[in-house]
Amino acid sequence: MPRELRRLAAIVSADVAGYSRLMGRDESGTLAALKALRHDLIDPRIAEHGGRIVKTTGDGLLLEFASVVEAVRCVVDVQTAMATHNADLPAERRIELRVGVNVGDIIIDGDDIFGDGVNVAARLQALATPGGICVSGHVQEDVRGKLDVAFEDAGEQQLKNIAWPVRIYRTRSGGATPATPQPSLAQPDKPSIAVLPFQNMSGDAEQEYFADGITEDIIAALSRISSLFVIARNSSFAYKGKAIDIRQIGRELGVRYVLEGSVRKAGRRLRISGQLVEAETGSHLWVDRFDSVLEDVFDLQDRVTMAVAGAIEPSVTQAEIRRADRKPTENLQAYDLLMRALGEQQLYSREAIDRAMRMARRAVELDPRYAQAYACLAGWAGFRKINGWMEDDAGETAEGARFAHQAVQLAPNDSIALTLAALGLAHLDRDLATAIAWLDRAIALNPNWALAYGWGALVRTFAGDYATAIVHADRAMRLSPFDPFSFAFSLARGVSHLFQGQVPEAVAWLRKSTRENPRNITTFLCLASALARAGQIEEARAAIRRLLELDATAIARWRRDPRRLYPEADHAYLMEGARLAGLPE
């Protein structure tokens, strides 16, 4: 038997997002447009970067490259050119690619290629957002430091028909700096600041979470000063690991000042360096360095925060800084555990949430007065409930509600604890009056806390207060333009428009929500209902199919649970539209 021919290669799998919808709308026009894009934009770039087209599959391409760097450089170049091409086209006519990149051993059969390396690339492509790129951990390692591309770690995921979990990375904003500058946001009428993620200079990847935690604490402390407009943590962290001019960041976030810095940890010693930059001119207003032993880390945070506020707003008094002081716990080990738990949460899987809850439970064992840990446990219990992951529904629901009340009893003036506890309570025992009261207090305490507005907008849709939900969702988006939870803000807006009979607006916002998070089943249910009401039946059916792909048991669970997320009449309206879209009985 002849020996198999194998070689190591970079494999690219690409397809056209929403191809069936595009063909259904205009078959001839779509084929002509795709052919022109291949001829003018895609194929020349593949050749330029030394790639080989293995085969085409209607709307798909399978490519092989000898170099991982050239493969990623090629797909970033293509996606950037596609974004520029699409900029002036209406959304319904845009052809957007989803791209997956892997590196691995492949089997050669004539001009074709096979093997797990190819299969992983195809699975990565299916996880990419329209206009986006997903790469495997091996690809990210190979191109790190060689290309000006920023990746977001999406964690390990179990891919279909792949025997081992694969660590996945996504490029931000389609993987490249846009060809044209982002529009500038209007400056607010008070001093505004973005705190960029502090760099971990310790040479220990395990300490990355610590540098992130210091950044988050400074953002939270500054946000409680009502005379400052502070960009939310999630939008600031969109720039993590990216070398971008401070003036560009100032324009994109609409801020006057940017704080950047680093954390260096050696044994029990800690050094934090920071510099405050005027975004418009790039000039440095303040530079300082703080040294401490690890046991005094929260005192160190206070001194950094006080110095920053004094540099940008001299009228802010020392008393206001002290009032903004929020030490989450005196127990550093408990603090570390919760920071790690919050990192697990970002993976959005059942296993990751379970790990996060175990860490948070350990944190409250170490510090029984750690309010934010209890609030996280309440929020994650609510997440388990809405996803149908609870094994003891009654017991876990009651425990989660107790965690929410305990968090607020321990820290009634902590806006983070109030917000997370409110979200958990709203999902767990539907005590919307209490949840909304907590959210209102969180906003009063911290008028710059984006998630208090964003998650609050979602909770207000549960109560049928759609006018307030729209206002608060808009405020959340302004405070945190690049928030990873922006899908929830868009969902709140879309649902609010749907239940007020504003169907075109509902469709637009719900489509946006599915792009921001293509794995949230509630969004696809609402989108299907809105599309059916708009008479767009084929796209509505596609939304139902996507919902069933994500969670085929969701329908039975919604019918089995007598409680509804939305008011009864609105829930009936939602489900009637979903049935028009083809939701199985």
C-alpha positions in Angstrom: 0.0 0.0 0.0 1.5 3.4 -1.0 2.6 5.7 1.8 0.4 8.7 2.5 1.7 12.1 1.4 1.6 14.6 4.2 2.9 18.1 4.9 2.6 20.9 7.4 0.5 23.8 6.1 -1.6 26.8 7.0 -5.2 26.1 6.0 -7.8 28.8 5.4 -11.6 28.1 5.1 -13.9 30.9 4.1 -17.5 31.2 3.1 -20.1 33.9 2.5 -22.2 34.7 5.5 -26.0 34.6 4.7 -25.4 33.2 1.3 -28.8 31.5 1.0 -30.5 34.8 2.0 -28.5 36.7 -0.6 -29.3 34.2 -3.3 -33.0 34.1 -2.4 -33.1 37.9 -2.7 -31.2 38.3 -6.0 -29.7 35.1 -7.4 -28.2 36.6 -10.6 -27.0 39.8 -8.9 -25.3 37.8 -6.0 -23.5 35.5 -8.4 -22.3 38.4 -10.5 -21.1 40.4 -7.4 -19.3 37.4 -5.9 -17.6 36.6 -9.2 -16.4 40.3 -9.5 -15.1 40.2 -5.9 -13.2 37.0 -6.6 -11.7 38.4 -9.7 -10.9 42.0 -8.5 -10.3 41.6 -4.8 -9.9 38.1 -3.3 -8.0 36.0 -5.8 -5.2 38.6 -6.5 -4.5 38.9 -2.8 -4.3 35.1 -2.4 -1.8 35.0 -5.2 0.1 38.0 -3.8 0.6 36.2 -0.4 1.6 32.8 -1.9 -1.6 31.0 -1.3 -3.2 28.2 -3.4 -6.9 27.8 -4.0 -7.5 24.1 -3.2 -11.2 24.1 -4.2 -14.3 26.2 -4.3 -17.7 25.2 -3.0 -20.2 27.7 -4.4 -20.0 30.3 -1.6 -16.8 28.8 0.0 -13.1 28.6 -0.5 -10.4 26.3 0.8 -6.9 27.7 0.7 -3.4 26.4 1.5 -0.4 28.5 2.4 3.2 27.4 3.2 3.5 30.3 5.7 1.1 30.9 8.7 2.1 34.5 8.7 1.3 35.0 5.0 -2.0 33.2 5.5 -3.1 35.5 8.3 -1.7 38.6 6.5 -3.7 37.5 3.4 -7.1 37.1 5.2 -6.7 40.3 7.1 -5.9 42.1 3.8 -9.0 40.5 2.2 -11.3 41.4 5.1 -10.1 44.9 5.3 -10.7 45.4 1.5 -14.1 43.8 1.8 -15.1 46.2 4.6 -14.0 49.1 2.5 -16.0 47.7 -0.5 -19.1 47.2 1.6 -19.0 50.6 3.4 -21.3 52.3 0.8 -23.6 49.4 0.2 -26.9 48.8 2.0 -26.8 46.0 4.5 -29.0 43.6 2.5 -26.5 43.8 -0.5 -23.3 43.3 1.4 -21.3 40.1 0.8 -19.3 39.4 4.0 -16.9 36.5 4.5 -16.4 34.3 7.6 -12.9 33.0 7.8 -11.2 30.3 9.8 -7.4 29.7 9.9 -5.6 26.7 11.3 -2.1 25.2 11.0 -1.5 21.5 11.0 -0.5 18.3 9.3 -2.5 17.6 6.1 -3.0 14.6 3.8 -2.3 15.3 0.1 -4.5 13.6 -2.5 -3.8 15.0 -6.0 -4.8 18.7 -5.8 -7.0 18.1 -2.7 -6.2 18.1 1.0 -7.7 16.3 3.9 -7.2 15.7 7.6 -7.9 17.2 11.0 -6.0 20.3 10.1 -8.6 21.0 7.4 -11.5 20.0 9.5 -10.5 22.4 12.3 -10.2 25.3 9.9 -13.7 24.6 8.7 -15.1 24.6 12.2 -13.3 27.8 13.0 -14.8 29.4 10.0 -18.3 28.4 11.2 -17.6 30.3 14.5 -16.4 33.5 12.9 -18.8 36.5 12.7 -19.6 38.1 9.3 -16.5 40.1 8.3 -14.5 38.3 11.1 -11.6 35.9 11.4 -11.2 32.9 13.9 -7.8 31.3 14.3 -6.6 28.4 16.4 -4.2 28.8 19.3 -1.3 27.5 17.2 -1.9 30.1 14.6 -2.0 32.9 17.2 1.2 31.7 18.7 3.0 31.6 15.3 2.0 35.1 14.2 2.3 36.8 17.6 4.7 39.7 17.4 5.0 39.4 13.6 1.8 41.1 12.5 -0.1 44.2 13.7 -3.2 42.2 14.4 -5.0 42.1 17.8 -6.6 38.8 19.0 -9.2 38.2 21.6 -9.0 34.9 23.5 -12.3 33.0 23.2 -11.0 30.1 25.3 -11.0 26.4 24.6 -14.0 25.1 22.8 -15.1 21.6 21.8 -15.5 21.7 18.0 -17.9 19.3 16.2 -16.3 16.0 15.3 -12.9 17.1 16.7 -11.7 14.8 19.5 -9.8 17.4 21.5 -10.7 21.0 22.7 -9.2 23.8 20.5 -8.3 27.2 21.9 -9.8 29.9 19.7 -8.9 33.5 19.1 -10.9 36.1 17.2 -9.5 39.2 15.5 -11.1 42.4 16.7 -13.1 44.5 14.3 -12.7 42.0 11.5 -9.0 41.6 12.2 -7.5 44.8 10.9 -7.4 48.5 11.3 -10.2 50.0 9.1 -9.1 51.5 5.9 -10.8 54.8 6.8 -10.7 56.4 10.3 -13.5 55.6 12.7 -15.9 58.5 13.2 -15.1 60.7 16.2 -17.5 60.6 19.1 -18.7 63.9 20.5 -16.9 65.1 23.6 -19.0 65.1 26.8 -19.5 68.3 28.7 -17.1 67.3 31.5 -13.6 65.9 31.8 -13.5 62.5 30.1 -11.0 59.7 30.5 -10.3 56.2 29.2 -8.1 53.9 31.3 -6.3 51.5 28.9 -5.4 48.0 30.2 -2.2 48.2 32.2 0.6 46.1 30.7 1.9 43.0 32.6 5.6 43.5 32.8 6.3 40.6 35.1 7.2 38.1 32.5 4.7 35.7 34.0 1.5 35.1 31.9 -0.2 33.9 35.0 -0.1 37.5 36.4 -2.0 38.9 33.4 -5.2 38.8 35.4 -3.6 40.8 38.2 -2.7 43.7 35.8 -6.2 43.5 34.4 -7.6 43.6 38.0 -5.6 46.7 38.9 -6.9 48.5 35.7 -10.5 47.5 36.5 -10.2 48.8 40.1 -8.9 52.2 38.9 -11.8 52.4 36.3 -14.3 51.6 39.0 -12.9 54.1 41.5 -12.7 56.9 38.9 -16.2 56.1 37.7 -17.7 56.9 41.1 -16.6 60.5 40.8 -19.7 62.1 39.2 -17.7 65.0 37.8 -15.8 62.6 35.5 -17.0 60.9 32.3 -15.3 57.5 32.4 -15.3 55.0 29.5 -16.4 51.6 30.7 -13.9 48.8 31.2 -15.1 46.6 28.3 -14.5 49.3 25.7 -11.1 50.2 27.2 -10.1 46.6 27.0 -10.9 46.4 23.3 -7.5 48.1 22.9 -5.6 45.4 25.0 -2.5 44.3 23.2 -2.9 46.8 20.4 -0.3 49.5 19.5 -2.6 52.4 18.5 -1.9 56.1 18.6 -3.4 57.8 21.7 -4.9 60.5 19.5 -6.8 57.8 17.5 -8.1 56.2 20.7 -9.2 59.6 22.0 -11.2 60.2 18.8 -12.8 56.7 18.7 -13.9 56.8 22.3 -14.7 60.5 22.5 -12.4 61.2 25.5 -10.1 64.1 26.4 -7.6 62.1 28.4 -6.1 58.6 28.3 -4.4 56.8 31.2 -2.0 54.1 30.4 0.5 52.2 32.5 2.2 49.0 33.6 2.3 46.6 36.5 5.6 44.9 37.5 5.4 42.2 40.1 8.6 40.6 41.6 8.1 38.3 44.6 6.2 40.3 47.2 7.1 43.6 45.6 4.8 45.5 43.3 5.5 48.5 41.1 2.7 50.4 39.2 3.7 53.0 36.6 1.2 55.3 35.0 1.0 58.3 32.6 -1.9 60.6 31.8 -1.9 61.8 28.2 -4.0 64.5 26.6 -5.5 62.7 23.7 -5.8 65.6 21.3 -2.2 66.6 21.4 -0.5 63.4 22.7 1.3 65.5 25.4 1.9 64.0 28.9 0.2 65.7 31.7 1.3 63.4 34.5 3.8 60.6 35.0 4.3 58.7 38.3 5.5 55.5 39.8 4.2 53.7 42.9 6.1 51.0 44.8 4.6 48.8 47.5 4.6 45.4 49.1 1.8 43.1 47.9 -0.1 43.2 51.2 -0.7 47.0 50.6 -2.1 46.6 47.1 -5.4 48.4 47.9 -3.6 51.3 49.5 -1.5 51.5 46.4 -4.7 51.6 44.2 -6.0 54.5 46.3 -2.8 56.5 45.8 -2.8 55.9 42.0 -6.5 56.9 41.7 -6.0 60.0 43.8 -3.1 61.1 41.7 -4.9 60.6 38.4 -8.1 62.5 39.5 -6.0 65.3 40.8 -4.2 65.7 37.5 -7.3 65.9 35.3 -9.7 67.6 37.7 -8.0 69.7 40.4 -11.4 70.7 41.8 -12.0 67.1 42.9 -11.3 67.1 46.6 -9.6 64.5 48.7 -12.9 63.8 50.4 -14.5 62.8 47.0 -11.6 60.4 46.4 -12.1 58.8 49.8 -15.8 58.5 49.0 -14.9 56.8 45.7 -12.8 54.3 47.6 -14.0 50.8 47.0 -11.8 48.0 48.4 -13.5 44.8 47.3 -11.9 42.7 50.1 -8.9 42.8 52.4 -8.2 39.2 51.6 -5.9 39.2 48.5 -6.4 35.4 47.9 -10.1 35.8 47.7 -9.6 38.8 45.3 -7.4 36.7 43.1 -9.9 33.9 42.9 -12.7 36.2 41.8 -10.5 37.8 39.2 -9.8 34.4 37.8 -13.5 33.5 38.0 -14.4 36.6 36.0 -12.0 35.4 33.3 -13.7 32.0 33.1 -17.1 33.8 32.7 -15.9 35.3 29.4 -15.9 31.8 27.8 -19.8 31.6 28.1 -19.9 27.8 28.3 -21.6 25.7 30.9 -18.2 24.2 32.0 -16.7 27.7 32.3 -19.5 29.1 34.4 -19.3 26.0 36.7 -15.6 26.7 37.2 -16.3 30.4 37.8 -18.9 29.5 40.5 -16.5 27.1 42.2 -13.9 29.8 42.4 -16.4 32.4 43.7 -17.6 29.9 46.3 -14.0 29.4 47.5 -13.6 33.2 47.6 -16.5 33.7 50.0 -15.2 30.8 52.1 -12.0 32.8 52.5 -13.8 36.1 52.9 -17.5 35.6 54.0 -18.1 39.4 53.6 -17.0 39.6 49.9 -20.1 41.2 48.5 -19.1 41.2 44.8 -18.4 37.4 44.9 -21.9 36.8 46.2 -23.3 39.1 43.5 -21.4 37.1 40.8 -22.7 33.9 42.2 -26.3 35.3 41.9 -25.7 36.5 38.4 -24.2 33.2 37.2 -27.0 31.3 38.9 -29.4 33.3 36.7 -27.3 32.5 33.7 -27.6 28.8 34.5 -31.3 29.1 34.9 -32.0 30.9 31.6 -29.8 28.3 29.7 -31.5 25.3 31.3 -28.3 24.1 33.1 -29.8 23.8 36.6 -30.0 20.3 38.0 -32.0 21.3 41.0 -34.1 24.2 39.7 -35.9 25.0 43.0 -32.9 24.6 45.2 -30.4 26.5 42.9 -32.9 29.3 42.3 -33.5 29.8 46.0 -29.8 29.8 46.7 -29.1 32.3 43.9 -31.7 34.7 45.2 -30.2 34.4 48.7 -26.7 35.3 47.3 -28.3 38.4 45.6 -29.8 39.6 48.8 -26.6 38.8 50.8 -24.5 40.8 48.4 -26.7 43.9 48.7 -26.9 43.6 52.5 -23.1 43.4 52.7 -22.4 46.3 50.3 -25.5 48.5 49.7 -23.3 51.2 48.2 -21.4 49.1 45.7 -22.7 49.7 42.3 -21.1 46.5 40.8 -22.6 44.3 43.5 -26.0 46.0 43.1 -26.0 45.5 39.3 -25.0 41.9 39.3 -27.3 41.0 42.1 -30.2 42.8 40.4 -29.6 40.9 37.1 -29.5 37.6 39.0 -32.7 38.3 41.0 -34.6 39.3 37.9 -33.9 36.0 36.2 -34.2 33.8 39.3 -37.3 34.8 41.2 -38.7 37.6 39.1 -38.7 40.2 41.9 -38.5 43.0 39.4 -39.5 45.7 41.8 -36.5 45.0 44.0 -34.1 44.4 41.0 -35.0 47.8 39.5 -34.6 49.6 42.8 -31.1 48.1 43.1 -30.3 49.2 39.5 -31.5 52.7 40.2 -29.3 52.9 43.2 -26.3 51.5 41.3 -26.8 54.3 38.7 -27.2 57.0 41.4 -23.9 55.8 43.1 -22.0 55.4 39.8 -23.5 57.4 36.9 -20.7 56.0 34.5 -21.4 52.3 35.2 -22.3 51.1 31.7 -23.6 47.7 32.8 -26.0 49.2 35.3 -27.7 50.9 32.3 -27.2 48.0 29.9 -28.3 45.1 32.1 -30.9 47.4 33.6 -32.3 48.0 30.1 -32.8 44.3 29.8 -34.4 44.0 33.2 -36.8 46.8 32.4 -38.0 45.0 29.3 -39.0 42.1 31.7 -41.2 44.7 33.5 -42.6 46.2 30.2 -41.0 49.6 30.7 -39.8 49.8 27.1 -39.3 53.6 26.9 -36.8 53.6 29.8 -35.2 50.5 28.4 -34.4 52.3 25.2 -33.0 55.3 27.0 -30.8 53.2 29.2 -29.6 50.9 26.4 -28.5 54.0 24.5 -26.7 55.3 27.5 -24.9 52.0 28.0 -23.7 52.1 24.3 -22.4 55.6 24.7 -20.5 54.8 27.9 -19.1 51.5 26.4 -19.0 51.6 22.6 -17.1 48.3 22.3 -18.6 46.3 25.1 -18.6 42.5 24.7 -22.1 42.6 26.4 -23.4 45.0 23.7 -25.5 42.2 22.3 -27.7 42.6 25.5 -28.0 46.3 25.0 -29.1 45.8 21.4 -31.4 43.0 22.4 -33.1 45.3 24.9 -33.6 48.0 22.2 -34.9 45.5 19.7 -37.4 43.9 22.1 -38.6 47.3 23.2 -39.3 48.4 19.6 -41.0 45.0 18.8 -43.4 45.2 21.7 -44.2 48.8 20.8 -45.1 47.8 17.3 -42.1 49.4 15.7 -41.1 46.3 13.6 -38.5 47.8 11.2 -36.5 49.2 14.1 -36.9 46.0 16.0 -35.5 44.0 13.1 -32.5 46.3 12.7 -31.5 46.1 16.4 -32.1 42.4 16.7 -29.9 41.7 13.6 -27.2 43.8 15.3 -27.5 41.8 18.4 -27.1 38.5 16.5 -23.9 39.9 14.9 -22.6 40.9 18.3 -23.3 37.5 19.8 -24.3 34.8 17.4 -24.9 32.2 20.1 -27.6 33.8 22.2 -30.8 31.8 21.6 -33.2 34.5 23.0 -32.1 37.0 20.4 -32.8 34.5 17.5 -36.3 33.9 18.9 -37.0 37.6 19.0 -35.5 38.2 15.6 -37.5 35.4 14.0 -40.7 36.9 15.4 -39.8 40.4 14.3 -38.9 39.2 10.8 -42.1 37.2 10.4 -44.1 40.3 11.4 -42.1 42.3 8.8 -43.1 39.7 6.1 -39.5 38.5 5.7 -40.5 34.8 6.1 -37.4 33.1 4.6 -35.0 35.0 6.9 -37.3 34.4 9.8 -37.2 30.7 9.1 -33.4 30.9 9.0 -33.4 32.5 12.4 -35.5 29.6 13.8 -33.1 27.1 12.2 -30.2 28.8 13.9 -32.0 28.8 17.2 -32.6 25.1 17.0 -28.9 24.5 16.0 -27.9 26.3 19.2 -30.3 24.6 21.5 -33.0 22.2 20.3 -34.3 21.8 23.8 -35.0 25.5 24.3 -38.6 25.4 23.0 -39.7 22.6 25.4 -38.1 24.5 28.2 -39.9 27.7 27.4 -43.2 25.9 27.3 -42.5 23.9 30.4 -41.7 27.0 32.6 -44.9 28.8 33.4 -43.0 32.1 34.0 -42.2 34.4 31.1 -39.4 36.9 30.7 -41.8 39.5 29.3 -45.3 40.6 30.3 -48.0 38.0 29.4 -49.5 39.8 26.4 -46.1 40.7 24.9 -44.9 37.1 25.4 -47.9 35.9 23.5 -47.2 38.4 20.7 -43.6 37.2 20.6 -44.5 33.5 20.4 -47.2 34.1 17.8 -44.6 35.8 15.6 -42.1 32.9 16.2 -44.8 30.4 15.1 -45.3 32.3 11.9 -41.6 32.0 11.4 -41.8 28.2 11.7 -41.2 27.6 15.4 -42.2 23.9 15.9 -45.2 23.3 18.1 
